[in-house]
Amino acid sequence: MNMLSYKDYMGTVEFSAEDRCLYGQIAFIRDLVNYEASTVEALEAAFFEAVDDYLADCEARGVAPNQSLKGSFNVRTGEELHRAAVVAKGDISLNAFVCNAIREKIARIA
């Protein structure tokens, strides 16, 4: 998946064959912030501007901007997998065990 990155925010990159344009949105936040352009360079600039405008708008309204991927998530594994992970983790925390498993999986597909 192609993604843009700026100020701890990530943005999608999509193509519309019908409109012959590139477009995207700030990813992984609850608010909807879109941008579009006709070239990759212009799309990146539009993404940067969208992030800056989003942050300025939040500040002007006195609200905290949504955080993109703040570093924690809940995983529902089911009892059997949860139990197996607790047994397999050894002397490290379950959190560290899960982080290690994610790192290993990412390394295999990267």
Phi, psi and omega in degrees: 000133177275129180224149172259156180220136180195129176050048179066014175246149176242148180228147180278161176230116181232162178232133175253109178295324181296314182267351182056046179219163173262147179206168178188184177212156175295126185267154171067028171231160181283327180287151179260115180229113183254163174205158178206161180192174181257348177228163179298316180298317180292326178294319178298317178296320179294323176296312178302315180296321179297318178296312180300317179295319179299313180295320178294319179296317178299316179297316181297326180273354179072030178242152178283133177292150175299140175272138177266119176049072186284358173103006176219148176204156178266138178241124176259109188259341191089156186297318185295313179292323177300312180299314180298321179293319179297319179291318185285338188292339180068226186265015175256166180289157177298322177300313179297321178299314180293317178300317178298318179297319178295315178301315180298317180296316180297319180298324180289329182263349182281000000 
